[in-house]
């Protein structure tokens, strides 16, 4: 009996709990007003600063390769050192070409003698004109052969095409190299450029002669000033970016990654800025939730300039609109709203 009484008591307890839970469920009203926080849209004066990525490059850079195949017989590459223009760095074996050149020079001496002799005979009518023309043609042909052979010899020598800093040598004396072999790199490290791309939206911020700020990556994070020297005359269709080149003076290594800051120096634009976390991205549009007649209204917007925490709204919002900034997860289009806080003076320009 005692056991049956306990079971009956437990059943009553569970029934009472379920009944209480049912009452709480019955109290849920899907049409109840959703509590949200809002802010009133206003225009703010901001100076637009666009950050893009850049790459440092040398004004002059070359991978030195031979113009002909051959065995290295002379090598003078002081790695990492600055060499002057015209400095001989590599010489290939040219013994066969030198021998051929000497042979042609001997033939040239004989041809010059014959030409001079025939010229004298022609002046006294000792030979006809055709005989003299033949000797003169042979003389000119041998001179052309000498010039051609000398050009082949010149191709066995690699010289510095400009004054610059050498990289690491890739060959040794005695190696047989071809025209595809990179011997060493040479670049000017005191005359640098920075290449970067700018989204088409901000193309008005770049112009030849404009100044931009360059910040290097590293422990020091040094900052430099650069001057835009050239702009690609067309937009890159794959990325819709504009390629820009700027000249910079500073202790930077070619190939370094940098940050480039573009600033609209002329004016501070008055724009509608909203927190970036309240924008709802869609596959085709961007939306934001505003308050209209006490209800939630999802509207499409277009955006422009961005900061770390805010986005410029270029179309869709008007000054004075009330935008929901908190409680959006529980809101759907047409939901009744209960305004909790009306926030103002939100710093969203950083």
C-alpha positions as CSV (number, residue, x, y, z in Angstrom):
1,X,0.0,0.0,0.0
2,X,2.8,2.4,0.9
3,X,4.4,1.7,-2.5
4,X,1.2,2.3,-4.3
5,X,0.7,5.6,-2.5
6,X,4.2,6.7,-3.5
7,X,3.6,6.0,-7.1
8,X,0.3,7.8,-7.0
9,X,2.0,10.8,-5.4
10,X,4.7,10.8,-8.1
11,X,2.1,10.7,-10.8
12,X,0.3,13.7,-9.4
13,X,3.6,15.6,-9.3
14,X,4.5,14.9,-12.9
15,X,1.0,15.8,-14.0
16,X,1.1,19.0,-12.2
17,X,4.5,19.8,-13.8
18,X,3.2,19.1,-17.3
19,X,0.2,21.2,-16.7
20,X,2.4,24.1,-15.5
21,X,4.6,23.7,-18.6
22,X,1.5,23.7,-20.8
23,X,0.4,26.9,-19.2
24,X,3.8,28.5,-19.9
25,X,3.7,27.3,-23.5
26,X,0.2,28.7,-23.9
27,X,1.5,32.1,-22.7
28,X,3.9,32.4,-25.7
29,X,2.6,34.9,-28.2
30,X,4.3,34.8,-31.6
31,X,2.8,38.3,-32.4
32,X,4.3,39.9,-29.3
33,X,6.5,42.9,-29.9
34,X,10.3,42.2,-30.1
35,X,12.5,44.3,-27.9
36,X,15.3,46.0,-30.0
37,X,17.8,48.8,-29.8
38,X,18.0,51.4,-32.5
39,X,20.1,54.3,-33.7
40,X,19.0,57.3,-35.8
41,X,20.8,57.7,-39.1
42,X,22.9,60.8,-39.5
43,X,25.7,61.9,-41.8
44,X,29.2,62.0,-40.5
45,X,32.3,63.8,-41.9
46,X,35.0,61.3,-42.5
47,X,38.3,61.3,-44.3
48,X,38.5,58.2,-46.4
49,X,41.6,56.1,-46.0
50,X,41.8,53.0,-48.1
51,X,44.3,50.3,-47.2
52,X,45.6,48.0,-49.9
53,X,48.5,45.5,-50.3
54,X,51.7,46.3,-52.2
55,X,54.9,44.6,-53.3
56,X,58.3,46.3,-53.4
57,X,60.2,45.9,-56.7
58,X,63.5,47.2,-58.1
59,X,63.5,49.9,-60.7
60,X,65.9,47.7,-62.7
61,X,66.1,43.9,-62.2
62,X,67.6,41.2,-64.5
63,X,68.5,37.5,-64.3
64,X,71.8,37.3,-66.1
65,X,72.0,34.4,-68.6
66,X,74.5,33.7,-71.4
67,X,73.7,34.3,-75.0
68,X,75.4,31.1,-76.1
69,X,76.3,27.6,-74.7
70,X,79.7,27.0,-73.4
71,X,82.1,26.1,-70.5
72,X,82.9,28.7,-67.9
73,X,86.6,29.6,-67.8
74,X,86.4,32.9,-65.9
75,X,84.0,33.8,-63.0
76,X,84.0,37.0,-61.0
77,X,80.8,37.3,-59.0
78,X,81.2,39.0,-55.6
79,X,77.9,37.9,-54.1
80,X,75.8,40.7,-52.5
81,X,78.2,43.4,-53.7
82,X,77.6,46.4,-55.9
83,X,79.2,46.2,-59.3
84,X,79.6,49.0,-61.9
85,X,78.1,48.9,-65.4
86,X,80.3,47.0,-67.8
87,X,82.0,44.8,-65.2
88,X,82.9,41.4,-66.6
89,X,81.3,38.7,-64.5
90,X,81.5,35.5,-66.5
91,X,83.6,34.4,-69.6
92,X,82.9,31.2,-71.6
93,X,85.5,29.2,-73.5
94,X,86.0,30.9,-76.9
95,X,89.2,29.2,-78.1
96,X,87.7,28.0,-81.3
97,X,86.2,31.4,-82.1
98,X,89.5,33.1,-81.4
99,X,91.3,30.7,-83.8
100,X,88.7,31.3,-86.5
101,X,89.1,35.1,-86.0
102,X,92.9,34.9,-86.4
103,X,92.4,32.8,-89.6
104,X,90.1,35.4,-91.1
105,X,92.5,38.2,-90.2
106,X,95.3,36.5,-92.2
107,X,92.9,36.2,-95.1
108,X,92.0,39.8,-94.7
109,X,95.6,40.9,-95.0
110,X,96.0,39.0,-98.2
111,X,92.8,40.4,-99.5
112,X,93.8,44.0,-98.7
113,X,97.1,43.5,-100.6
114,X,95.3,42.1,-103.6
115,X,92.8,45.0,-103.6
116,X,95.5,47.6,-103.4
117,X,97.5,45.9,-106.3
118,X,94.4,45.6,-108.5
119,X,93.5,49.2,-107.8
120,X,96.9,50.3,-109.1
121,X,96.6,48.0,-112.2
122,X,93.1,49.3,-112.9
123,X,94.4,52.9,-112.9
124,X,96.8,52.1,-115.7
125,X,94.3,49.9,-117.6
126,X,96.2,46.7,-116.5
127,X,93.0,44.9,-115.6
128,X,89.4,45.4,-116.3
129,X,86.8,46.7,-113.8
130,X,85.3,43.3,-113.0
131,X,88.6,41.9,-111.8
132,X,89.0,44.8,-109.4
133,X,85.4,44.6,-108.2
134,X,85.9,40.9,-107.4
135,X,88.9,41.6,-105.2
136,X,87.1,44.5,-103.5
137,X,84.1,42.2,-102.8
138,X,86.3,39.6,-101.2
139,X,87.8,42.2,-98.9
140,X,84.4,43.4,-97.7
141,X,83.2,39.9,-97.2
142,X,86.2,39.1,-94.9
143,X,85.6,42.3,-92.9
144,X,82.0,41.1,-92.4
145,X,83.2,37.7,-91.3
146,X,85.5,39.3,-88.7
147,X,82.6,41.4,-87.4
148,X,80.4,38.3,-87.2
149,X,83.0,36.2,-85.4
150,X,83.7,39.1,-83.0
151,X,80.0,39.2,-82.2
152,X,80.1,35.5,-81.3
153,X,83.1,36.1,-79.1
154,X,81.3,39.0,-77.4
155,X,78.4,36.6,-76.6
156,X,80.7,34.5,-74.5
157,X,81.2,37.3,-72.1
158,X,78.6,38.3,-69.5
159,X,78.9,41.9,-68.3
160,X,76.8,43.9,-65.8
161,X,74.3,45.8,-67.9
162,X,73.9,48.5,-65.2
163,X,75.3,49.4,-61.8
164,X,73.6,47.4,-59.2
165,X,73.8,44.8,-56.4
166,X,74.5,41.2,-57.3
167,X,72.6,38.2,-55.8
168,X,73.8,34.7,-55.2
169,X,75.8,33.0,-57.9
170,X,74.3,29.8,-59.3
171,X,77.3,28.4,-61.2
172,X,81.0,27.5,-60.7
173,X,84.1,27.6,-62.9
174,X,84.3,24.7,-65.3
175,X,80.5,24.3,-65.5
176,X,78.9,23.9,-68.9
177,X,76.0,26.3,-69.1
178,X,73.3,27.0,-71.7
179,X,71.2,30.0,-72.6
180,X,68.6,28.9,-70.1
181,X,71.0,28.9,-67.1
182,X,70.6,31.7,-64.6
183,X,74.1,32.8,-63.6
184,X,73.2,35.5,-61.1
185,X,70.6,38.3,-60.5
186,X,71.4,42.0,-60.6
187,X,69.1,44.7,-59.3
188,X,69.2,48.3,-58.1
189,X,68.3,48.4,-54.4
190,X,68.6,52.2,-54.0
191,X,65.9,52.9,-56.6
192,X,62.7,51.1,-55.6
193,X,59.1,51.0,-56.7
194,X,55.9,49.7,-55.1
195,X,53.2,48.0,-57.2
196,X,49.7,47.7,-55.7
197,X,46.1,47.3,-56.9
198,X,43.2,49.5,-56.0
199,X,39.5,48.4,-56.3
200,X,37.7,50.2,-59.1
201,X,35.5,51.9,-56.6
202,X,38.4,53.9,-55.3
203,X,40.1,54.8,-58.6
204,X,39.4,58.5,-57.9
205,X,41.9,58.3,-55.0
206,X,44.9,57.7,-57.3
207,X,46.5,60.0,-59.8
208,X,50.1,60.5,-61.1
209,X,51.9,62.7,-58.7
210,X,49.8,61.9,-55.7
211,X,51.5,61.0,-52.4
212,X,50.7,57.7,-50.6
213,X,51.9,56.2,-47.3
214,X,53.9,53.0,-47.3
215,X,54.2,50.8,-44.2
216,X,56.6,47.9,-44.1
217,X,55.9,44.6,-42.3
218,X,58.2,43.6,-39.5
219,X,59.3,44.5,-36.0
220,X,60.0,48.2,-36.8
221,X,57.0,48.7,-39.2
222,X,58.8,51.6,-40.8
223,X,56.7,54.2,-42.7
224,X,57.7,55.9,-46.0
225,X,56.2,58.3,-48.4
226,X,55.9,57.3,-52.0
227,X,54.8,59.2,-55.2
228,X,52.5,57.6,-57.8
229,X,54.5,57.4,-61.0
230,X,52.3,55.4,-63.3
231,X,48.8,53.9,-63.6
232,X,47.8,51.0,-65.7
233,X,45.4,52.4,-68.4
234,X,42.9,49.6,-68.0
235,X,41.0,47.7,-65.3
236,X,42.0,44.1,-64.6
237,X,38.8,42.3,-65.7
238,X,39.4,39.2,-63.5
239,X,39.6,41.2,-60.2
240,X,38.1,44.6,-61.2
241,X,41.2,46.3,-59.8
242,X,43.4,49.0,-61.1
243,X,47.2,48.5,-61.0
244,X,49.3,51.4,-59.8
245,X,53.0,51.9,-59.4
246,X,54.7,54.4,-57.0
247,X,58.3,55.4,-56.5
248,X,59.7,55.2,-53.0
249,X,63.0,56.0,-51.3
250,X,63.7,53.9,-48.2
251,X,65.5,50.8,-46.9
252,X,63.3,48.2,-48.2
253,X,64.1,44.8,-49.8
254,X,62.7,44.1,-53.3
255,X,59.9,41.6,-53.0
256,X,58.8,42.8,-49.6
257,X,55.1,42.9,-48.7
258,X,53.9,46.4,-47.7
259,X,50.7,48.2,-46.7
260,X,49.7,51.1,-48.9
261,X,47.4,53.8,-47.5
262,X,45.4,56.0,-49.9
263,X,43.9,59.2,-48.5
264,X,41.5,61.7,-50.0
265,X,43.4,64.8,-48.9
266,X,41.2,67.3,-50.6
267,X,38.0,67.0,-48.5
268,X,36.2,65.1,-45.7
269,X,33.1,63.6,-47.2
270,X,29.8,63.6,-45.3
271,X,28.5,60.1,-45.5
272,X,26.0,57.8,-43.9
273,X,27.9,55.3,-41.9
274,X,26.4,52.2,-40.1
275,X,28.1,49.4,-38.0
276,X,29.2,46.7,-40.4
277,X,27.7,43.9,-38.1
278,X,24.1,45.0,-38.8
279,X,24.3,44.5,-42.5
280,X,22.6,41.2,-43.7
281,X,24.4,39.8,-46.7
282,X,22.4,38.0,-49.4
283,X,23.4,36.2,-52.6
284,X,22.4,39.2,-54.7
285,X,21.8,42.1,-52.3
286,X,22.6,43.6,-48.9
287,X,19.9,44.3,-46.5
288,X,19.4,46.3,-43.3
289,X,16.5,46.4,-40.9
290,X,14.8,49.8,-40.1
291,X,11.8,50.8,-38.1
292,X,8.7,51.9,-40.1
293,X,5.4,52.6,-38.2
294,X,6.5,50.6,-35.2
295,X,7.3,47.5,-37.3
296,X,10.5,46.0,-38.8
297,X,11.2,46.6,-42.4
298,X,14.0,44.9,-44.4
299,X,15.3,47.2,-47.1
300,X,18.0,46.7,-49.8
301,X,21.1,49.0,-49.6
302,X,24.2,49.7,-51.6
303,X,27.5,50.1,-49.8
304,X,30.8,52.0,-50.5
305,X,33.7,52.9,-48.3
306,X,34.6,50.6,-45.4
307,X,36.5,51.0,-42.1
308,X,37.3,48.3,-39.6
309,X,33.9,48.6,-37.9
310,X,31.7,50.5,-40.2
311,X,30.4,50.7,-43.8
312,X,29.2,53.6,-45.9
313,X,25.7,53.3,-47.2
314,X,25.4,55.0,-50.5
315,X,21.8,54.0,-51.4
316,X,18.8,52.8,-49.4
317,X,19.0,54.9,-46.2
318,X,17.9,58.4,-45.5
319,X,19.0,60.8,-42.7
320,X,16.6,60.3,-39.8
321,X,15.8,56.6,-40.5
322,X,15.8,54.4,-37.4
323,X,18.1,51.4,-37.8
324,X,18.0,48.4,-35.6
325,X,21.4,47.7,-34.1
326,X,20.5,45.0,-31.5
327,X,17.9,42.3,-31.3
328,X,18.0,41.6,-35.1
329,X,18.1,37.8,-34.6
330,X,14.5,37.7,-33.4
331,X,13.1,40.1,-36.0
332,X,11.4,39.2,-39.3
333,X,9.8,41.5,-41.9
334,X,6.7,43.1,-40.4
335,X,7.5,42.1,-36.7
336,X,6.1,44.5,-34.1
337,X,8.9,46.2,-32.2
338,X,9.4,47.4,-28.7
339,X,12.2,50.0,-28.6
340,X,14.5,49.4,-25.8
341,X,17.4,51.9,-26.3
342,X,17.8,54.7,-28.8
343,X,21.6,54.9,-29.2
344,X,23.3,57.9,-30.6
345,X,26.8,59.3,-31.2
346,X,28.2,55.9,-32.0
347,X,31.9,56.1,-33.0
348,X,32.0,54.0,-36.1
349,X,34.6,55.9,-38.2
350,X,37.6,54.0,-37.0
